[in-house]
Amino acid sequence: MSKVTFIGAGSIVFTRNLCSDILLTPALQDCTISLMDIDPVRLERSRKLVQAIIDRRGLKACVEATTDRRQAVRDARYVITTFQQGGLDAYALDIDIPRKYGVEQCVGDTLGPGGVFRGLRTIPVLLDLCDEMDELAPDALLLNYVNPMAINCWAVADGSGRPHVGLCHSVQGTSEMLARWIGVPYDEISFLCAGINHQAFFLEFRRGTEDLYPLIWEAIERQEVIDEEPVRTDLMKYFGYFVTESSGHASEYVPYFRKTASMVANELSPRFKNKADAWFDFARTGGYLRECQNRVTRADQEFRELTEGGKELPTQRTHEYGSHILEAVETNRPARINGNVPNDGLITNLPEGCCVEVPCLVDGNGVQGVFVGDVPTQLATLNRTNINVQELTVEAALTGDKDAVHYAVMMDPLTAAVCTLPQIHAMVDEMFEAQAQWLPQFAS
């Protein structure tokens, strides 16, 4: 029985989806799922949720829960990270302080001041976890779902060297969306997608030998498509390829779309009014923070529906890669995913050692990135503007160098588009002061 450990298991959404997927996988239906969280109330809710899934499906799997991370890690075969260091309190500071200086982040968890400070809070926890895995579960594979993905995975590679893969769902979701736009069944699609997390590009999109990009070019001229993805359609028109991350996210990583609050309100927000999946307004500053805050109030209802039988359990796995990776390793039946791994010569015109998101093959030997070669030069140069910030953030987290944090935020494309150098310096200092309790490595 393989032991699958979740660190940060209080998240109802991640725990529900990933555990449901695992328990729908025949090779994993007798596993032990070990849930760990620092919040005992949320942890117990997650345990009851997973136990209800096991009971309702009549499986042999078992679930355990603990607030002791070492106990959860001991003898694990897989460790899945889904935690948020500092919780929503720290996240609110990531959004609110930069907004005072004119930096309008809608998500703020990957790049920009928010992404930098989320990384600084998260990396020490990840590295402590890796040390515990070295001691208590030396053969375990780390599957990281925690943002900022590229920053975190780069730090794990440089600070620990443990086998790991960073996982996101933007490649799957975007490829499904593109197939819908052009009216081609998804199971007939093949693609090549590469770059960095949240800024990877579909370099090929095919049905057999047929190039489907001409159909995508036609699709992005339709008004309903533009309304659904205003930023991504613009980026394709000017850079030539379609990017993986949603318009709200994508607008944060470049200097073109969020220069002022009025620009966001008057130019971006109206274009999102018909967004097909607009369960919250991605364009507005702090949109995802508000969604996370609203989820807290919905969690009890979701818990009751799943544990009391008021809601049908899924009968098929989601498009998350996690369960497919575990299945491929357990059975030695190869699977293909897109994962975040060290750039060991995989994308040849991006810096060696940075974190890239590329096709990966998974089997009994683990996760192996696939060689891509050069990506189009304009895409590589756009990626490098983000990689600059990532590199400096990792350096700061591993060395405790405050100056490197200032440099990282100075190099952020959005921040540089709206702030002067003195403003950036003052903003970073204010964020350090407000978040000191989560940044002990910078205390001296």
C-alpha positions as CSV (number, residue, x, y, z in Angstrom):
1,M,0.0,0.0,0.0
2,S,1.6,3.3,-1.1
3,K,1.4,6.2,1.2
4,V,0.3,9.5,-0.3
5,T,0.8,12.5,1.9
6,F,-0.8,15.9,1.5
7,I,0.8,18.9,3.1
8,G,-1.8,21.7,3.4
9,A,-4.8,19.3,3.3
10,G,-7.2,21.8,4.8
11,S,-7.9,23.0,1.3
12,I,-11.3,21.5,0.5
13,V,-11.0,22.0,-3.3
14,F,-7.6,20.5,-3.7
15,T,-8.2,17.7,-1.2
16,R,-11.5,16.8,-2.7
17,N,-10.4,16.8,-6.4
18,L,-7.0,15.2,-5.9
19,C,-8.1,12.5,-3.5
20,S,-11.1,11.7,-5.6
21,D,-8.8,11.3,-8.6
22,I,-6.5,9.1,-6.7
23,L,-9.3,6.9,-5.4
24,L,-10.7,6.5,-9.0
25,T,-7.3,5.0,-10.0
26,P,-7.3,1.2,-9.7
27,A,-3.6,1.0,-8.9
28,L,-4.1,3.4,-6.0
29,Q,-7.4,2.2,-4.4
30,D,-5.7,0.5,-1.5
31,C,-3.4,3.3,-0.7
32,T,-3.0,5.2,2.6
33,I,-3.8,8.9,2.3
34,S,-2.1,10.9,5.0
35,L,-3.5,14.4,5.5
36,M,-1.5,17.2,7.3
37,D,-2.5,20.7,8.1
38,I,-1.8,23.2,10.8
39,D,-5.5,24.0,11.3
40,P,-7.1,21.0,13.2
41,V,-10.6,22.0,12.4
42,R,-10.1,22.2,8.6
43,L,-7.9,19.1,8.8
44,E,-10.7,17.0,10.5
45,R,-13.2,18.3,7.9
46,S,-10.9,17.1,5.1
47,R,-10.4,13.7,6.8
48,K,-14.2,13.2,7.0
49,L,-14.5,14.2,3.4
50,V,-11.9,11.7,2.2
51,Q,-13.3,9.0,4.4
52,A,-16.8,9.6,3.0
53,I,-15.4,9.2,-0.5
54,I,-13.7,5.9,0.5
55,D,-16.9,4.6,2.2
56,R,-19.3,5.6,-0.6
57,R,-17.1,3.9,-3.2
58,G,-16.5,0.9,-1.0
59,L,-12.7,1.0,-1.3
60,K,-9.9,-0.6,0.8
61,A,-8.0,2.7,1.0
62,C,-7.5,4.3,4.4
63,V,-7.1,7.9,5.5
64,E,-5.3,9.4,8.4
65,A,-4.9,13.0,9.6
66,T,-2.3,14.7,11.7
67,T,-0.9,18.2,12.5
68,D,2.6,16.7,12.8
69,R,4.3,17.1,9.5
70,R,7.1,14.6,10.3
71,Q,4.5,11.9,11.1
72,A,2.7,12.6,7.8
73,V,5.9,12.4,5.8
74,R,7.3,9.3,7.4
75,D,7.5,6.4,4.9
76,A,5.5,8.3,2.2
77,R,6.0,7.4,-1.4
78,Y,4.5,10.6,-2.7
79,V,4.3,14.0,-1.0
80,I,1.8,16.5,-2.5
81,T,2.0,20.2,-1.4
82,T,-1.1,22.4,-1.4
83,F,-0.4,24.8,1.5
84,Q,-0.5,28.6,1.5
85,Q,2.1,30.0,4.0
86,G,0.5,32.9,5.8
87,G,-3.0,32.1,4.6
88,L,-5.4,34.8,3.4
89,D,-4.0,37.4,5.9
90,A,-0.6,37.4,4.1
91,Y,-2.3,37.2,0.7
92,A,-4.3,40.3,1.4
93,L,-1.1,42.2,2.2
94,D,0.4,41.0,-1.2
95,I,-2.5,42.7,-2.9
96,D,-3.3,45.7,-0.8
97,I,0.2,47.2,-0.2
98,P,1.2,47.2,-3.9
99,R,-2.1,48.7,-4.9
100,K,-1.3,51.8,-2.8
101,Y,1.7,52.3,-5.1
102,G,-0.4,51.8,-8.3
103,V,0.4,48.1,-8.9
104,E,-2.9,46.5,-9.9
105,Q,-2.6,42.8,-9.4
106,C,-5.6,40.6,-10.1
107,V,-4.2,37.4,-8.7
108,G,-0.7,38.3,-7.5
109,D,0.6,34.8,-6.7
110,T,3.1,34.2,-9.4
111,L,5.1,37.3,-10.3
112,G,5.1,40.9,-9.2
113,P,5.4,42.0,-5.6
114,G,2.7,39.5,-4.5
115,G,4.4,36.6,-6.2
116,V,7.8,37.6,-4.9
117,F,6.7,37.8,-1.3
118,R,4.6,34.6,-1.5
119,G,7.7,32.9,-2.7
120,L,9.8,34.3,0.1
121,R,7.2,33.0,2.6
122,T,6.9,29.6,1.0
123,I,10.5,28.5,0.1
124,P,11.7,28.0,3.7
125,V,8.8,25.7,4.4
126,L,9.4,23.7,1.2
127,L,13.1,23.3,2.0
128,D,12.3,22.2,5.6
129,L,9.9,19.7,4.1
130,C,12.6,18.4,1.7
131,D,15.0,17.9,4.7
132,E,12.3,15.9,6.4
133,M,11.7,13.8,3.2
134,D,15.5,13.2,3.0
135,E,15.4,11.8,6.6
136,L,11.9,10.1,6.7
137,A,11.0,9.3,3.1
138,P,14.2,9.3,1.0
139,D,12.6,7.7,-2.1
140,A,9.5,9.9,-2.1
141,L,8.5,12.0,-5.1
142,L,7.5,15.6,-4.4
143,L,4.5,16.9,-6.4
144,N,4.2,20.7,-5.9
145,Y,1.0,22.5,-6.5
146,V,2.0,25.6,-4.5
147,N,2.5,29.0,-6.3
148,P,4.6,30.8,-7.3
149,M,5.3,27.6,-9.1
150,A,8.5,28.4,-11.0
151,I,10.1,30.2,-8.1
152,N,9.3,27.4,-5.6
153,C,10.5,24.6,-7.9
154,W,13.7,26.5,-8.8
155,A,14.4,26.9,-5.1
156,V,13.7,23.2,-4.4
157,A,16.1,22.3,-7.2
158,D,18.9,24.6,-6.0
159,G,18.3,24.4,-2.3
160,S,17.5,20.7,-2.0
161,G,18.0,18.7,-5.2
162,R,15.1,16.4,-4.4
163,P,13.2,14.7,-7.2
164,H,10.1,16.9,-7.8
165,V,7.7,18.1,-10.4
166,G,5.5,21.3,-10.3
167,L,2.0,20.8,-11.5
168,C,-0.6,23.3,-12.9
169,H,-3.8,22.8,-14.9
170,S,-3.4,25.7,-17.3
171,V,-2.1,23.6,-20.2
172,Q,-5.0,21.2,-19.9
173,G,-7.6,23.9,-19.5
174,T,-6.3,26.0,-22.3
175,S,-6.0,23.1,-24.8
176,E,-9.6,22.1,-24.0
177,M,-10.7,25.7,-24.6
178,L,-8.9,26.0,-27.9
179,A,-10.4,22.7,-29.1
180,R,-13.9,24.1,-28.2
181,W,-13.3,27.3,-30.0
182,I,-12.3,25.6,-33.3
183,G,-14.9,22.8,-33.0
184,V,-12.4,19.8,-33.0
185,P,-13.0,16.9,-30.6
186,Y,-10.4,17.1,-27.8
187,D,-9.4,13.4,-28.1
188,E,-8.3,14.2,-31.7
189,I,-5.9,17.0,-30.6
190,S,-2.2,16.8,-30.1
191,F,0.0,19.7,-29.1
192,L,3.5,20.9,-28.1
193,C,3.5,23.4,-25.3
194,A,6.6,24.9,-23.7
195,G,7.9,27.9,-21.8
196,I,7.6,28.7,-18.1
197,N,4.7,28.2,-15.8
198,H,1.7,30.6,-16.5
199,Q,3.6,31.8,-19.6
200,A,4.0,28.7,-21.8
201,F,2.9,28.8,-25.4
202,F,1.3,26.3,-27.7
203,L,4.1,25.9,-30.3
204,E,2.0,23.3,-32.2
205,F,-1.7,22.4,-32.2
206,R,-2.6,19.6,-34.5
207,R,-5.1,16.9,-35.5
208,G,-3.0,14.2,-37.0
209,T,-0.8,16.0,-39.5
210,E,-3.2,18.9,-39.9
211,D,-2.0,22.2,-38.5
212,L,-5.0,23.7,-36.5
213,Y,-3.4,27.1,-35.9
214,P,-5.2,28.6,-38.9
215,L,-8.5,27.8,-37.2
216,I,-7.3,29.4,-34.0
217,W,-6.4,32.5,-35.9
218,E,-9.9,32.6,-37.2
219,A,-11.4,32.0,-33.8
220,I,-9.6,34.9,-32.1
221,E,-11.3,37.3,-34.5
222,R,-14.8,36.3,-33.2
223,Q,-16.2,38.8,-30.7
224,E,-17.4,36.2,-28.2
225,V,-13.9,34.7,-28.1
226,I,-12.3,38.2,-27.6
227,D,-14.8,38.8,-24.8
228,E,-13.9,35.5,-23.2
229,E,-10.1,36.0,-23.4
230,P,-9.3,39.7,-24.2
231,V,-5.7,39.6,-23.1
232,R,-4.7,36.2,-24.5
233,T,-6.2,37.0,-27.9
234,D,-4.2,40.3,-28.0
235,L,-1.0,38.5,-27.0
236,M,-1.5,36.0,-29.8
237,K,-2.1,38.7,-32.3
238,Y,1.2,40.5,-31.4
239,F,3.4,37.6,-30.3
240,G,2.2,34.9,-32.7
241,Y,1.3,32.1,-30.3
242,F,-1.4,31.3,-27.8
243,V,-0.3,31.4,-24.1
244,T,-1.5,29.0,-21.4
245,E,-2.7,31.2,-18.6
246,S,-6.0,33.0,-18.3
247,S,-6.4,36.6,-19.3
248,G,-6.5,37.9,-15.8
249,H,-3.3,36.1,-14.9
250,A,-1.5,36.8,-18.2
251,S,-2.1,40.5,-17.9
252,E,0.0,40.6,-14.7
253,Y,3.2,39.2,-16.3
254,V,3.7,41.9,-19.0
255,P,3.7,45.7,-18.9
256,Y,0.9,46.4,-21.4
257,F,-2.5,45.9,-19.8
258,R,-2.5,47.2,-16.1
259,K,-0.7,50.5,-16.1
260,T,-3.4,52.3,-14.1
261,A,-6.5,51.5,-12.1
262,S,-8.6,53.4,-14.6
263,M,-7.1,51.3,-17.5
264,V,-8.1,48.1,-15.6
265,A,-11.6,49.5,-14.9
266,N,-12.3,51.1,-18.2
267,E,-10.5,49.0,-20.7
268,L,-10.1,45.5,-19.2
269,S,-13.1,45.0,-17.0
270,P,-15.8,45.7,-19.6
271,R,-14.2,43.3,-21.9
272,F,-14.6,40.6,-19.3
273,K,-18.3,41.1,-18.8
274,N,-19.2,38.2,-21.1
275,K,-16.4,35.9,-20.0
276,A,-17.9,32.4,-20.2
277,D,-16.4,31.2,-16.9
278,A,-16.8,34.5,-15.0
279,W,-17.5,33.2,-11.5
280,F,-15.5,36.1,-10.5
281,D,-14.1,39.2,-12.3
282,F,-10.5,38.3,-13.1
283,A,-9.8,41.8,-14.4
284,R,-10.4,43.6,-11.1
285,T,-7.6,44.1,-8.7
286,G,-7.7,41.4,-6.0
287,G,-10.3,39.3,-7.9
288,Y,-8.8,36.0,-6.9
289,L,-8.3,37.1,-3.3
290,R,-12.0,37.8,-3.1
291,E,-12.8,34.4,-4.6
292,C,-10.6,32.7,-2.0
293,Q,-12.3,34.7,0.8
294,N,-15.7,33.7,-0.5
295,R,-14.7,30.0,-0.7
296,V,-14.3,30.0,3.1
297,T,-18.0,30.6,3.5
298,R,-18.9,28.0,0.9
299,A,-16.7,25.2,2.3
300,D,-19.2,24.0,4.9
301,Q,-21.9,23.6,2.3
302,E,-19.6,21.7,0.0
303,F,-18.5,19.5,2.9
304,R,-22.1,18.6,3.9
305,E,-23.1,17.9,0.3
306,L,-20.3,15.4,-0.2
307,T,-20.3,13.7,3.2
308,E,-24.1,13.4,3.6
309,G,-24.7,12.1,0.1
310,G,-26.5,15.2,-1.2
311,K,-24.1,15.4,-4.1
312,E,-23.0,12.7,-6.5
313,L,-19.4,11.7,-6.4
314,P,-17.3,12.1,-9.6
315,T,-17.1,9.0,-11.7
316,Q,-14.2,10.2,-13.8
317,R,-10.9,11.8,-13.0
318,T,-10.4,15.5,-13.5
319,H,-7.7,16.8,-15.8
320,E,-5.3,17.4,-13.0
321,Y,-2.0,15.5,-13.6
322,G,-1.4,14.3,-10.0
323,S,-3.2,10.9,-10.1
324,H,-1.8,10.1,-13.6
325,I,1.7,10.6,-12.3
326,L,1.2,8.3,-9.3
327,E,-0.4,5.7,-11.6
328,A,2.5,5.8,-14.1
329,V,5.1,5.4,-11.4
330,E,3.2,2.6,-9.6
331,T,2.4,0.6,-12.8
332,N,5.4,1.6,-14.9
333,R,2.9,2.4,-17.7
334,P,4.1,5.6,-19.3
335,A,2.1,8.8,-19.2
336,R,2.7,12.2,-20.8
337,I,2.1,15.4,-18.9
338,N,3.3,19.0,-18.9
339,G,5.3,19.6,-15.8
340,N,7.6,22.2,-14.2
341,V,11.2,20.8,-14.0
342,P,14.7,22.2,-14.0
343,N,15.9,23.4,-17.4
344,D,18.7,20.9,-17.9
345,G,19.1,21.8,-21.6
346,L,15.4,21.3,-22.3
347,I,14.7,24.7,-23.7
348,T,18.0,25.8,-25.2
349,N,17.4,29.6,-25.4
350,L,16.2,29.9,-21.8
351,P,18.8,30.0,-18.9
352,E,20.2,26.8,-17.8
353,G,18.9,25.8,-14.4
354,C,15.7,27.9,-14.4
355,C,12.4,26.2,-14.0
356,V,10.6,25.4,-17.3
357,E,7.2,24.0,-18.1
358,V,7.7,21.3,-20.8
359,P,6.3,18.0,-21.9
360,C,7.4,15.2,-19.5
361,L,7.3,11.5,-19.7
362,V,6.4,9.6,-16.5
363,D,7.0,5.9,-15.7
364,G,8.5,3.8,-13.0
365,N,11.7,5.9,-13.1
366,G,9.8,9.1,-12.2
367,V,9.4,12.3,-14.2
368,Q,11.7,13.1,-17.1
369,G,11.5,16.4,-19.0
370,V,11.5,16.2,-22.8
371,F,13.9,18.1,-25.0
372,V,12.3,21.0,-26.8
373,G,15.2,23.0,-28.2
374,D,14.8,26.7,-29.0
375,V,11.4,28.3,-28.7
376,P,10.6,31.3,-30.9
377,T,12.9,34.2,-30.0
378,Q,10.1,36.6,-29.1
379,L,8.6,34.1,-26.7
380,A,12.0,33.3,-25.1
381,T,12.7,37.0,-24.5
382,L,9.2,37.5,-23.0
383,N,9.9,34.5,-20.7
384,R,13.3,35.9,-19.7
385,T,11.6,39.1,-18.3
386,N,9.8,36.8,-15.8
387,I,12.8,34.6,-15.2
388,N,14.8,37.6,-14.1
389,V,12.4,38.1,-11.3
390,Q,12.3,34.4,-10.4
391,E,16.1,34.2,-10.3
392,L,16.5,37.1,-7.9
393,T,13.7,35.9,-5.7
394,V,15.3,32.4,-5.4
395,E,18.6,34.0,-4.6
396,A,17.0,36.2,-1.9
397,A,15.2,33.2,-0.3
398,L,18.3,31.0,-0.3
399,T,20.7,33.7,1.0
400,G,18.5,36.0,3.1
401,D,19.7,39.0,1.0
402,K,17.1,41.8,1.2
403,D,18.8,43.7,-1.6
404,A,18.0,40.8,-3.9
405,V,14.3,41.2,-3.1
406,H,14.4,44.9,-4.0
407,Y,16.1,44.0,-7.3
408,A,13.5,41.3,-8.0
409,V,10.6,43.7,-7.7
410,M,12.5,46.4,-9.6
411,M,12.7,43.9,-12.5
412,D,9.1,43.0,-12.5
413,P,7.5,44.1,-15.8
414,L,4.2,45.4,-14.4
415,T,5.8,47.1,-11.4
416,A,8.4,48.8,-13.6
417,A,5.7,50.1,-15.9
418,V,3.9,52.0,-13.1
419,C,6.4,52.8,-10.3
420,T,9.6,54.8,-9.9
421,L,12.6,53.3,-8.3
422,P,12.1,55.1,-5.0
423,Q,8.4,54.0,-5.0
424,I,9.5,50.4,-5.5
425,H,12.0,50.6,-2.7
426,A,9.5,52.0,-0.3
427,M,6.9,49.4,-1.3
428,V,9.2,46.5,-0.7
429,D,10.2,47.9,2.7
430,E,6.6,48.3,3.6
431,M,5.9,44.7,2.6
432,F,8.9,43.4,4.6
433,E,7.6,45.3,7.7
434,A,4.0,44.0,7.3
435,Q,5.0,40.4,6.7
436,A,7.9,40.1,9.1
437,Q,6.2,37.3,11.1
438,W,6.4,35.0,8.0
439,L,9.9,36.0,6.9
440,P,12.2,35.0,9.8
441,Q,15.1,34.5,7.3
442,F,15.3,38.3,6.9
443,A,15.1,39.2,10.6
444,S,18.7,40.1,11.1
